Amino acid sequence: MRLRPREIHLLLLSIDLIMLNLSFQVVKFFLEGDDPDCLRRLLIILNVGYLVISPIFVEDLRNMKTDYPKMVRSLIRRFVYYFAFDALVLICFDQVPSCPKRQFLATFVVFFLGKLALSSWYFYRYSFKTHLYRRPTVIIGNNKLGNHLQNYFSINKYLGIRPLGVLSEVPVQSQDRNVLGSLADFQKVFDDRPFEDAFIALPLTKGDMIAELIKIAERNGVRTHIVPYYQGMNKINFKVGNLGEIPLLEMRSFPLDIYANRFLKRAFDIIFASVMIVLLFPVGLLIALAIKLTSKGPVFFHVNRLGVTGKPFKIYKFRTMKHDPTGASTHKSTSKNDERITSIGKILRKLSLDELPQLLNVLTNEMSVVGPRPHRINLNKDLQQKMGRYMLRHTIKPGITGWAQVNGWRGPTDTKLQYYGRTLHDLWYVEHWNFFLDLYIIFLTAFRKKTILTAF
């Protein structure tokens, strides 16, 4: 009986919980003297914590078969999250003084080692089976993609596929040992050298030809696999998935599409913004007082910006310009030596302290600490027309600071070089996000200027 993915996840979760409780009992046997009530509470916290954290890493299941280093890294990351969550629960519920710490740490270590040993056994068992027998396979399509597939299967033997050669769309005159024949020779090639799988690497425009090849293959009991052939696909981070029972080829796949990454980024945003608001609250009061004493008008300035998926939201700043009750200058970009900027505003802008109130936007989940800077709505429309991929920067939340800003692409976007430079840096960040990149950007933001308060 073939299990569905959801059933596999539930089975693995059940095995993990059994291992966790066995680890707890083994450690308890060797460590005596702890209060039974405290041990019972600790066991509940350990089980609940694992149930909460495990769904975040459901997408990493495929690493158990295909990539051992990635599987180990994923397992370590899962246990870091697990340990941090349980420690936070113990702190929040004031259980740290009564918690049997030796039991907690020892259970954590034993469980991790057991999980690592089981995952390693599964990986090498699967790898041994695929090396023991590799399915003979033919690749249909004598093109760049077809040759790439053959090289890939030849190098990555753990996939269990043994490529016999390529069938060409047109008759080949040269004596290329790699080419078994033309598409018309499918039956002849199969009769001479039977194979189990056929990977079709033809343009999707040749639908009739593909349908005929599938019909011939199934007549011989050959399983077929269609590999999308799209010019320029090597420049796109695409992903194959399913929407219910509908197969999909997602043409853009970003790191923050993964729930575990979004969870980590949001958790960091909340913690970082909360800490900075507390630490910089006195600075904020002094800035507010200085604004009120040096110019008429409100302390804060707010304006609509486009956030994630292009949804408008209000971004908050300390006011750095002379108050305009009519709002006529709201949509006008600032320029060098702009007469509207107040004396205190020049200082705030130089140190980027006018951005401090955006920490509140981070807490309300409208912004992130790091991300593409939100532009004026009319500038967004303008750049959308000039750059076809511009709106992809709105697939994630805008940030207080960003990759473009720490690389010098800030300020006006009057020239083609300015808006190309900023947009391409933003898109690179969206496509290459990782947690340590965020930390690096924050570090550069804080210490590339003369003050640590540059962006916050």
Kinemage of the C-alpha trace (Angstrom):
@kinemage 1
@onewidth
@group {chain A} dominant
@subgroup {mainchain}
@vectorlist {calphas} color= white
{ca met a 1} P 0.000 0.000 0.000
{ca arg a 2} L 1.431 3.397 -1.023
{ca leu a 3} L 1.155 6.072 1.665
{ca arg a 4} L 0.165 9.613 0.778
{ca pro a 5} L 2.478 12.496 1.827
{ca arg a 6} L 0.214 13.516 4.736
{ca glu a 7} L 0.175 9.944 6.051
{ca ile a 8} L 3.976 9.762 5.766
{ca his a 9} L 4.328 12.989 7.766
{ca leu a 10} L 2.009 11.692 10.499
{ca leu a 11} L 3.901 8.383 10.622
{ca leu a 12} L 7.271 10.126 10.961
{ca leu a 13} L 5.879 12.472 13.616
{ca ser a 14} L 4.583 9.486 15.588
{ca ile a 15} L 7.987 7.785 15.372
{ca asp a 16} L 9.698 10.986 16.516
{ca leu a 17} L 7.391 11.347 19.530
{ca ile a 18} L 8.024 7.719 20.496
{ca met a 19} L 11.783 8.373 20.270
{ca leu a 20} L 11.412 11.542 22.351
{ca asn a 21} L 9.545 9.787 25.135
{ca leu a 22} L 11.954 6.821 25.094
{ca ser a 23} L 14.880 9.263 25.341
{ca phe a 24} L 13.207 10.932 28.301
{ca gln a 25} L 12.680 7.608 30.098
{ca val a 26} L 16.254 6.429 29.425
{ca val a 27} L 17.693 9.649 30.853
{ca lys a 28} L 15.299 9.481 33.796
{ca phe a 29} L 16.538 5.949 34.591
{ca phe a 30} L 20.143 7.156 34.933
{ca leu a 31} L 19.368 10.501 36.606
{ca glu a 32} L 17.588 10.037 39.899
{ca gly a 33} L 16.403 12.443 42.561
{ca asp a 34} L 14.283 14.846 40.481
{ca asp a 35} L 10.786 15.823 41.607
{ca pro a 36} L 8.157 13.638 39.775
{ca asp a 37} L 5.779 16.609 39.290
{ca cys a 38} L 8.548 18.671 37.664
{ca leu a 39} L 9.461 15.742 35.419
{ca arg a 40} L 5.834 15.353 34.355
{ca arg a 41} L 5.545 19.041 33.447
{ca leu a 42} L 8.844 18.889 31.556
{ca leu a 43} L 7.692 15.875 29.534
{ca ile a 44} L 4.499 17.711 28.533
{ca ile a 45} L 6.502 20.770 27.447
{ca leu a 46} L 8.910 18.621 25.415
{ca asn a 47} L 6.076 16.850 23.572
{ca val a 48} L 4.021 19.982 22.929
{ca gly a 49} L 7.126 21.845 21.747
{ca tyr a 50} L 7.945 19.183 19.186
{ca leu a 51} L 4.344 19.105 17.938
{ca val a 52} L 4.480 22.883 17.419
{ca ile a 53} L 7.885 22.983 15.704
{ca ser a 54} L 7.642 19.895 13.461
{ca pro a 55} L 5.089 21.265 10.916
{ca ile a 56} L 7.523 24.074 10.094
{ca phe a 57} L 9.927 21.526 8.589
{ca val a 58} L 7.486 19.366 6.624
{ca glu a 59} L 9.005 20.617 3.351
{ca asp a 60} L 12.437 19.198 4.299
{ca leu a 61} L 11.239 15.584 4.062
{ca arg a 62} L 12.682 15.079 0.566
{ca asn a 63} L 16.216 15.766 1.880
{ca met a 64} L 16.098 12.375 3.652
{ca lys a 65} L 16.596 10.709 0.252
{ca thr a 66} L 18.533 13.116 -1.913
{ca asp a 67} L 21.071 15.188 0.027
{ca tyr a 68} L 22.738 14.008 3.254
{ca pro a 69} L 24.504 17.317 4.185
{ca lys a 70} L 21.276 19.242 3.591
{ca met a 71} L 19.372 16.678 5.672
{ca val a 72} L 21.813 17.109 8.586
{ca arg a 73} L 21.652 20.919 8.368
{ca ser a 74} L 17.859 20.775 8.331
{ca leu a 75} L 17.851 18.469 11.367
{ca ile a 76} L 20.189 20.770 13.305
{ca arg a 77} L 18.035 23.764 12.419
{ca arg a 78} L 14.898 21.917 13.558
{ca phe a 79} L 16.453 21.117 16.951
{ca val a 80} L 17.699 24.693 17.396
{ca tyr a 81} L 14.119 25.894 16.894
{ca tyr a 82} L 12.866 23.139 19.198
{ca phe a 83} L 15.325 23.975 21.974
{ca ala a 84} L 14.630 27.727 21.694
{ca phe a 85} L 10.849 27.182 21.798
{ca asp a 86} L 10.990 24.923 24.871
{ca ala a 87} L 13.388 27.286 26.650
{ca leu a 88} L 11.043 30.197 25.910
{ca val a 89} L 8.048 28.254 27.285
{ca leu a 90} L 9.987 27.457 30.478
{ca ile a 91} L 10.873 31.134 30.900
{ca cys a 92} L 7.376 32.462 30.125
{ca phe a 93} L 5.669 30.043 32.548
{ca asp a 94} L 8.299 30.630 35.227
{ca gln a 95} L 9.388 26.998 35.209
{ca val a 96} L 13.148 27.620 35.018
{ca pro a 97} L 13.847 27.417 38.796
{ca ser a 98} L 11.955 24.125 39.201
{ca cys a 99} L 12.947 22.603 35.844
{ca pro a 100} L 15.222 19.533 36.146
{ca lys a 101} L 17.903 21.028 33.893
{ca arg a 102} L 20.049 17.895 33.609
{ca gln a 103} L 17.002 15.915 32.500
{ca phe a 104} L 16.057 18.600 29.971
{ca leu a 105} L 19.500 18.907 28.371
{ca ala a 106} L 20.266 15.174 28.429
{ca thr a 107} L 16.894 14.291 26.867
{ca phe a 108} L 17.474 16.880 24.166
{ca val a 109} L 20.936 15.463 23.327
{ca val a 110} L 19.843 11.793 23.375
{ca phe a 111} L 16.788 12.552 21.229
{ca phe a 112} L 18.913 14.486 18.702
{ca leu a 113} L 21.486 11.693 18.431
{ca gly a 114} L 18.736 9.086 18.025
{ca lys a 115} L 16.990 11.142 15.342
{ca leu a 116} L 20.282 11.719 13.515
{ca ala a 117} L 21.130 7.989 13.633
{ca leu a 118} L 17.681 6.990 12.314
{ca ser a 119} L 17.751 9.596 9.520
{ca ser a 120} L 21.291 8.556 8.531
{ca trp a 121} L 20.266 4.892 8.428
{ca tyr a 122} L 17.289 5.724 6.214
{ca phe a 123} L 19.413 7.835 3.865
{ca tyr a 124} L 22.162 5.250 3.373
{ca arg a 125} L 19.674 2.402 3.084
{ca tyr a 126} L 17.893 4.262 0.284
{ca ser a 127} L 21.222 5.243 -1.300
{ca phe a 128} L 22.459 1.616 -1.216
{ca lys a 129} L 19.282 0.382 -2.877
{ca thr a 130} L 19.517 2.928 -5.685
{ca his a 131} L 23.177 2.163 -6.299
{ca leu a 132} L 22.495 -1.565 -6.279
{ca tyr a 133} L 20.018 -1.228 -9.143
{ca arg a 134} L 19.790 1.785 -11.436
{ca arg a 135} L 16.873 1.894 -13.856
{ca pro a 136} L 17.902 1.970 -17.542
{ca thr a 137} L 16.556 5.200 -19.004
{ca val a 138} L 16.357 6.981 -22.358
{ca ile a 139} L 16.259 10.756 -22.751
{ca ile a 140} L 14.137 12.081 -25.610
{ca gly a 141} L 15.486 15.320 -27.021
{ca asn a 142} L 18.962 15.930 -28.451
{ca asn a 143} L 19.172 19.482 -27.173
{ca lys a 144} L 20.778 21.456 -24.369
{ca leu a 145} L 18.265 20.261 -21.796
{ca gly a 146} L 18.512 16.621 -22.907
{ca asn a 147} L 22.318 16.638 -22.671
{ca his a 148} L 22.116 18.338 -19.290
{ca leu a 149} L 19.778 15.607 -18.014
{ca gln a 150} L 22.106 12.859 -19.191
{ca asn a 151} L 25.121 14.437 -17.469
{ca tyr a 152} L 23.116 15.072 -14.324
{ca phe a 153} L 21.898 11.463 -14.049
{ca ser a 154} L 25.385 10.137 -14.759
{ca ile a 155} L 26.923 12.204 -11.954
{ca asn a 156} L 24.118 11.836 -9.363
{ca lys a 157} L 23.965 8.057 -9.244
{ca tyr a 158} L 21.997 8.061 -5.982
{ca leu a 159} L 18.909 8.968 -8.030
{ca gly a 160} L 18.871 5.362 -9.266
{ca ile a 161} L 18.792 6.243 -12.977
{ca arg a 162} L 21.182 4.853 -15.630
{ca pro a 163} L 20.930 6.890 -18.850
{ca leu a 164} L 21.476 4.756 -21.966
{ca gly a 165} L 21.530 7.686 -24.378
{ca val a 166} L 19.446 10.257 -26.249
{ca leu a 167} L 16.805 10.051 -28.976
{ca ser a 168} L 17.040 12.963 -31.396
{ca glu a 169} L 14.116 14.878 -32.934
{ca val a 170} L 15.707 14.597 -36.368
{ca pro a 171} L 17.900 11.881 -37.933
{ca val a 172} L 21.541 12.349 -36.900
{ca gln a 173} L 24.239 11.826 -39.532
{ca ser a 174} L 27.244 11.855 -37.184
{ca gln a 175} L 28.376 8.730 -35.329
{ca asp a 176} L 27.644 10.122 -31.879
{ca arg a 177} L 27.627 7.206 -29.424
{ca asn a 178} L 25.524 9.337 -27.136
{ca val a 179} L 22.656 9.429 -29.669
{ca leu a 180} L 20.749 6.137 -29.929
{ca gly a 181} L 18.667 7.211 -32.902
{ca ser a 182} L 15.760 9.447 -33.891
{ca leu a 183} L 12.269 9.572 -32.376
{ca ala a 184} L 11.114 7.216 -35.120
{ca asp a 185} L 13.573 4.633 -33.771
{ca phe a 186} L 11.896 4.502 -30.314
{ca gln a 187} L 10.542 0.947 -30.784
{ca lys a 188} L 13.747 -0.336 -32.383
{ca val a 189} L 15.901 1.071 -29.557
{ca phe a 190} L 13.596 -0.479 -26.968
{ca asp a 191} L 13.713 -3.890 -28.661
{ca asp a 192} L 17.537 -3.804 -28.761
{ca arg a 193} L 18.099 -2.385 -25.270
{ca pro a 194} L 14.948 -2.468 -23.104
{ca phe a 195} L 14.599 0.496 -20.732
{ca glu a 196} L 12.170 1.317 -17.928
{ca asp a 197} L 11.905 5.124 -18.045
{ca ala a 198} L 11.886 7.852 -20.683
{ca phe a 199} L 12.499 11.530 -19.884
{ca ile a 200} L 10.942 13.774 -22.532
{ca ala a 201} L 12.915 17.021 -22.940
{ca leu a 202} L 11.057 18.508 -25.908
{ca pro a 203} L 9.466 21.962 -26.242
{ca leu a 204} L 5.880 21.900 -24.943
{ca thr a 205} L 4.755 23.293 -28.294
{ca lys a 206} L 5.287 19.782 -29.730
{ca gly a 207} L 2.254 18.439 -27.886
{ca asp a 208} L 1.154 15.967 -30.607
{ca met a 209} L 4.633 14.473 -30.810
{ca ile a 210} L 4.841 14.135 -27.015
{ca ala a 211} L 1.400 12.465 -26.881
{ca glu a 212} L 2.448 9.945 -29.543
{ca leu a 213} L 5.699 9.156 -27.710
{ca ile a 214} L 3.798 8.564 -24.457
{ca lys a 215} L 1.435 6.199 -26.281
{ca ile a 216} L 4.346 4.166 -27.705
{ca ala a 217} L 6.128 4.133 -24.352
{ca glu a 218} L 3.073 2.892 -22.426
{ca arg a 219} L 2.545 0.167 -25.056
{ca asn a 220} L 5.964 -1.149 -24.003
{ca gly a 221} L 5.448 -0.602 -20.252
{ca val a 222} L 7.855 2.368 -20.146
{ca arg a 223} L 7.167 5.125 -17.640
{ca thr a 224} L 7.415 8.636 -19.083
{ca his a 225} L 8.433 11.893 -17.396
{ca ile a 226} L 8.054 15.303 -19.041
{ca val a 227} L 10.781 17.824 -18.212
{ca pro a 228} L 9.593 21.393 -18.999
{ca tyr a 229} L 11.647 22.892 -21.819
{ca tyr a 230} L 11.525 26.677 -21.583
{ca gln a 231} L 14.100 29.109 -22.969
{ca gly a 232} L 15.687 31.108 -20.171
{ca met a 233} L 14.476 28.746 -17.440
{ca asn a 234} L 18.046 28.376 -16.197
{ca lys a 235} L 17.847 32.015 -15.064
{ca ile a 236} L 14.661 31.478 -13.040
{ca asn a 237} L 14.298 29.853 -9.630
{ca phe a 238} L 11.315 27.655 -10.509
{ca lys a 239} L 9.729 24.874 -8.479
{ca val a 240} L 7.485 21.948 -9.350
{ca gly a 241} L 4.508 21.483 -7.060
{ca asn a 242} L 0.852 20.584 -6.818
{ca leu a 243} L -2.289 22.575 -6.135
{ca gly a 244} L -4.596 19.860 -4.896
{ca glu a 245} L -4.532 17.353 -7.750
{ca ile a 246} L -3.331 19.904 -10.315
{ca pro a 247} L 0.409 19.714 -11.213
{ca leu a 248} L 2.058 23.124 -11.357
{ca leu a 249} L 5.347 24.583 -12.503
{ca glu a 250} L 5.944 27.644 -10.346
{ca met a 251} L 8.099 29.953 -12.439
{ca arg a 252} L 9.405 31.908 -9.453
{ca ser a 253} L 10.444 30.207 -6.228
{ca phe a 254} L 11.890 32.333 -3.424
{ca pro a 255} L 13.458 31.362 -0.071
{ca leu a 256} L 10.671 33.133 1.848
{ca asp a 257} L 8.066 30.912 0.159
{ca ile a 258} L 9.172 28.306 2.721
{ca tyr a 259} L 7.196 28.556 5.949
{ca ala a 260} L 10.234 27.853 8.168
{ca asn a 261} L 12.062 30.857 6.691
{ca arg a 262} L 9.040 33.152 7.070
{ca phe a 263} L 8.613 31.971 10.660
{ca leu a 264} L 12.268 32.731 11.477
{ca lys a 265} L 12.199 36.154 9.811
{ca arg a 266} L 8.955 37.183 11.535
{ca ala a 267} L 10.136 35.967 14.948
{ca phe a 268} L 13.359 37.945 14.526
{ca asp a 269} L 11.407 41.053 13.428
{ca ile a 270} L 9.204 40.969 16.528
{ca ile a 271} L 12.103 40.433 18.945
{ca phe a 272} L 14.407 42.963 17.279
{ca ala a 273} L 11.760 45.687 16.901
{ca ser a 274} L 10.563 45.242 20.494
{ca val a 275} L 14.090 45.479 21.909
{ca met a 276} L 14.956 48.519 19.774
{ca ile a 277} L 11.756 50.355 20.758
{ca val a 278} L 12.578 49.870 24.440
{ca leu a 279} L 16.243 50.849 24.048
{ca leu a 280} L 15.614 53.850 21.808
{ca phe a 281} L 12.487 55.163 23.529
{ca pro a 282} L 14.432 57.976 25.298
{ca val a 283} L 16.019 58.942 21.955
{ca gly a 284} L 12.562 59.049 20.391
{ca leu a 285} L 11.289 61.378 23.130
{ca leu a 286} L 14.216 63.762 22.603
{ca ile a 287} L 13.623 63.773 18.838
{ca ala a 288} L 9.893 64.467 19.324
{ca leu a 289} L 10.696 67.341 21.690
{ca ala a 290} L 13.230 68.812 19.249
{ca ile a 291} L 10.725 68.688 16.377
{ca lys a 292} L 8.019 70.451 18.420
{ca leu a 293} L 10.429 73.176 19.593
{ca thr a 294} L 11.937 73.938 16.167
{ca ser a 295} L 8.899 73.917 13.862
{ca lys a 296} L 5.128 73.997 13.854
{ca gly a 297} L 3.159 70.880 13.080
{ca pro a 298} L 2.829 67.259 14.218
{ca val a 299} L 5.756 65.140 15.390
{ca phe a 300} L 4.991 62.264 13.048
{ca phe a 301} L 4.535 62.187 9.309
{ca his a 302} L 2.639 59.370 7.595
{ca val a 303} L 2.054 58.578 3.961
{ca asn a 304} L 0.671 55.639 1.964
{ca arg a 305} L 3.129 53.140 0.540
{ca leu a 306} L 2.686 49.781 -1.206
{ca gly a 307} L 3.500 46.736 0.912
{ca val a 308} L 3.607 43.009 0.257
{ca thr a 309} L 1.491 41.963 -2.790
{ca gly a 310} L 1.028 45.666 -3.548
{ca lys a 311} L -1.352 46.281 -0.626
{ca pro a 312} L -1.273 49.940 0.564
{ca phe a 313} L -0.353 50.762 4.161
{ca lys a 314} L 0.621 53.854 6.156
{ca ile a 315} L 4.328 54.257 6.820
{ca tyr a 316} L 5.347 56.420 9.782
{ca lys a 317} L 8.351 58.713 10.125
{ca phe a 318} L 9.471 61.605 12.280
{ca arg a 319} L 8.555 64.792 10.422
{ca thr a 320} L 11.634 66.353 8.812
{ca met a 321} L 9.912 68.962 6.612
{ca lys a 322} L 7.928 72.094 7.214
{ca his a 323} L 4.298 71.252 7.892
{ca asp a 324} L 2.033 71.609 4.847
{ca pro a 325} L -1.630 71.531 5.982
{ca thr a 326} L -2.848 71.316 2.360
{ca gly a 327} L -0.768 68.172 1.645
{ca ala a 328} L 0.222 69.609 -1.745
{ca ser a 329} L 3.880 68.640 -1.328
{ca thr a 330} L 3.210 65.129 -0.040
{ca his a 331} L 3.764 63.451 -3.414
{ca lys a 332} L 6.721 65.632 -4.406
{ca ser a 333} L 10.127 63.945 -4.128
{ca thr a 334} L 12.836 65.563 -2.057
{ca ser a 335} L 15.811 67.075 -3.830
{ca lys a 336} L 19.271 68.181 -2.816
{ca asn a 337} L 19.196 71.257 -0.572
{ca asp a 338} L 15.386 71.045 -0.442
{ca glu a 339} L 14.102 74.206 1.268
{ca arg a 340} L 11.209 72.263 2.845
{ca ile a 341} L 13.556 70.314 5.138
{ca thr a 342} L 13.844 71.772 8.644
{ca ser a 343} L 17.106 72.262 10.522
{ca ile a 344} L 16.456 69.310 12.836
{ca gly a 345} L 15.172 67.377 9.827
{ca lys a 346} L 18.565 67.616 8.111
{ca ile a 347} L 20.204 65.940 11.112
{ca leu a 348} L 17.535 63.236 11.348
{ca arg a 349} L 17.804 62.469 7.640
{ca lys a 350} L 21.602 62.354 7.744
{ca leu a 351} L 21.505 59.782 10.561
{ca ser a 352} L 18.335 58.097 9.215
{ca leu a 353} L 16.717 58.608 12.620
{ca asp a 354} L 13.514 59.789 10.936
{ca glu a 355} L 12.866 56.096 10.148
{ca leu a 356} L 12.633 55.104 13.844
{ca pro a 357} L 8.788 55.051 14.017
{ca gln a 358} L 8.764 52.340 11.333
{ca leu a 359} L 9.631 49.883 14.113
{ca leu a 360} L 5.897 50.159 14.898
{ca asn a 361} L 5.137 49.162 11.302
{ca val a 362} L 7.308 46.095 11.882
{ca leu a 363} L 5.326 45.100 14.986
{ca thr a 364} L 2.034 45.493 13.106
{ca asn a 365} L 3.385 43.104 10.413
{ca glu a 366} L 3.262 45.730 7.656
{ca met a 367} L 7.047 45.903 7.343
{ca ser a 368} L 10.141 43.882 8.133
{ca val a 369} L 13.413 45.084 9.613
{ca val a 370} L 15.186 44.163 6.360
{ca gly a 371} L 13.591 44.243 2.925
{ca pro a 372} L 13.127 46.423 -0.167
{ca arg a 373} L 12.408 50.023 0.820
{ca pro a 374} L 8.766 51.039 0.145
{ca his a 375} L 8.504 53.644 -2.605
{ca arg a 376} L 5.939 56.336 -3.265
{ca ile a 377} L 2.894 54.945 -5.105
{ca asn a 378} L 3.414 57.108 -8.188
{ca leu a 379} L 7.095 56.087 -8.308
{ca asn a 380} L 6.024 52.449 -8.058
{ca lys a 381} L 3.782 52.821 -11.114
{ca asp a 382} L 6.543 54.584 -13.027
{ca leu a 383} L 9.191 51.928 -12.283
{ca gln a 384} L 6.709 49.144 -12.977
{ca gln a 385} L 6.475 50.404 -16.559
{ca lys a 386} L 10.233 50.840 -16.913
{ca met a 387} L 11.259 47.463 -15.450
{ca gly a 388} L 9.193 44.364 -16.186
{ca arg a 389} L 10.278 42.484 -13.039
{ca tyr a 390} L 9.986 45.455 -10.682
{ca met a 391} L 6.844 44.289 -8.842
{ca leu a 392} L 8.550 41.029 -7.781
{ca arg a 393} L 10.110 43.080 -4.983
{ca his a 394} L 6.597 43.226 -3.506
{ca thr a 395} L 6.467 39.459 -2.985
{ca ile a 396} L 7.954 40.122 0.477
{ca lys a 397} L 7.340 42.819 3.071
{ca pro a 398} L 9.193 46.129 2.650
{ca gly a 399} L 11.957 46.900 5.130
{ca ile a 400} L 13.413 49.708 7.196
{ca thr a 401} L 16.764 48.981 5.585
{ca gly a 402} L 17.700 46.820 2.615
{ca trp a 403} L 20.384 45.340 0.392
{ca ala a 404} L 20.117 48.220 -2.079
{ca gln a 405} L 20.557 50.830 0.658
{ca val a 406} L 23.712 49.310 2.202
{ca asn a 407} L 25.211 49.116 -1.307
{ca gly a 408} L 24.713 52.826 -1.910
{ca trp a 409} L 21.499 52.710 -3.975
{ca arg a 410} L 19.413 55.164 -1.977
{ca gly a 411} L 18.004 58.605 -2.584
{ca pro a 412} L 16.694 59.854 -5.959
{ca thr a 413} L 15.811 57.532 -8.857
{ca asp a 414} L 16.042 60.132 -11.592
{ca thr a 415} L 18.393 58.267 -13.925
{ca lys a 416} L 18.184 54.815 -15.492
{ca leu a 417} L 21.299 53.723 -13.598
{ca gln a 418} L 19.765 54.756 -10.254
{ca tyr a 419} L 16.468 52.904 -10.567
{ca tyr a 420} L 18.077 49.879 -12.286
{ca gly a 421} L 20.713 49.629 -9.563
{ca arg a 422} L 18.200 49.834 -6.730
{ca thr a 423} L 15.677 47.460 -8.293
{ca leu a 424} L 18.223 44.800 -9.264
{ca his a 425} L 19.673 44.822 -5.739
{ca asp a 426} L 16.179 44.448 -4.269
{ca leu a 427} L 15.387 41.526 -6.583
{ca trp a 428} L 18.705 39.858 -5.746
{ca tyr a 429} L 17.799 40.069 -2.052
{ca val a 430} L 14.359 38.544 -2.658
{ca glu a 431} L 15.886 35.630 -4.594
{ca his a 432} L 18.827 34.990 -2.224
{ca trp a 433} L 17.377 35.729 1.220
{ca asn a 434} L 18.753 33.958 4.245
{ca phe a 435} L 18.787 34.807 7.931
{ca phe a 436} L 22.502 35.597 8.061
{ca leu a 437} L 22.154 37.948 5.099
{ca asp a 438} L 19.630 39.937 7.174
{ca leu a 439} L 22.099 40.108 10.076
{ca tyr a 440} L 24.839 41.226 7.673
{ca ile a 441} L 22.643 43.995 6.239
{ca ile a 442} L 21.746 45.205 9.743
{ca phe a 443} L 25.445 45.246 10.644
{ca leu a 444} L 26.321 47.254 7.529
{ca thr a 445} L 23.423 49.624 8.139
{ca ala a 446} L 24.534 50.309 11.701
{ca phe a 447} L 28.301 50.573 11.300
{ca arg a 448} L 28.939 51.925 7.815
{ca lys a 449} L 27.952 55.361 9.103
{ca lys a 450} L 29.319 57.325 12.036
{ca thr a 451} L 26.647 56.197 14.459
{ca ile a 452} L 25.076 52.923 15.469
{ca leu a 453} L 21.667 54.584 15.256
{ca thr a 454} L 21.915 55.044 11.482
{ca ala a 455} L 18.737 53.223 10.453
{ca phe a 456} L 17.032 52.629 13.743
